[in-house]
């Protein structure tokens, strides 16, 4: 499909305890991040994030985040 963005894939090798780092800035690595429109920690959306490259996003861990899946869409 012309103009379609590949699905973002987040590295899942590292588990973080989100409750201990709420408010901390961190880097998410993976692939296909160019054009990302949302980031969430176990379903809790972040309000701001920066796509640094196709493989890197910088964001803060939002209040209410719990340990679980990080999603990028």
NORNOR-V533022 format. One record per residue. OMEGA is omega in whole degrees, -180 to 180 (NA if undefined). BURIAL is b if it has 24 or more other C-alpha atoms within 12 Angstrom, else e. Layout:
BEGIN
OMEGA_BURIAL + OMEGA_BURIAL
END
This chain:
BEGIN
-180_e + 178_e + 180_e + 178_e + 177_e + 179_e + 178_e + 178_b + -179_b + 174_b + -178_e + -178_e + -175_e + 174_e + 177_e + 175_e + -174_e + -178_b + -179_e + -176_e + 176_e + -179_e + 180_e + 175_e + 178_e + 179_e + 175_e + 177_b + -180_b + 176_b + 180_b + -179_b + 180_b + -179_b + 180_b + -179_b + -179_e + 173_b + 179_b + 175_b + -179_b + 177_b + 179_e + -175_b + 172_b + -179_b + 179_e + 173_e + 180_b + 174_b + 180_b + 179_e + 178_e + -177_b + -173_e + 175_b + 173_b + -180_b + 173_b + 176_b + -174_b + 173_b + -179_e + 180_e + 176_b + 179_e + 180_e + -173_e + 171_b + 180_b + 176_b + 179_b + NA_b
END
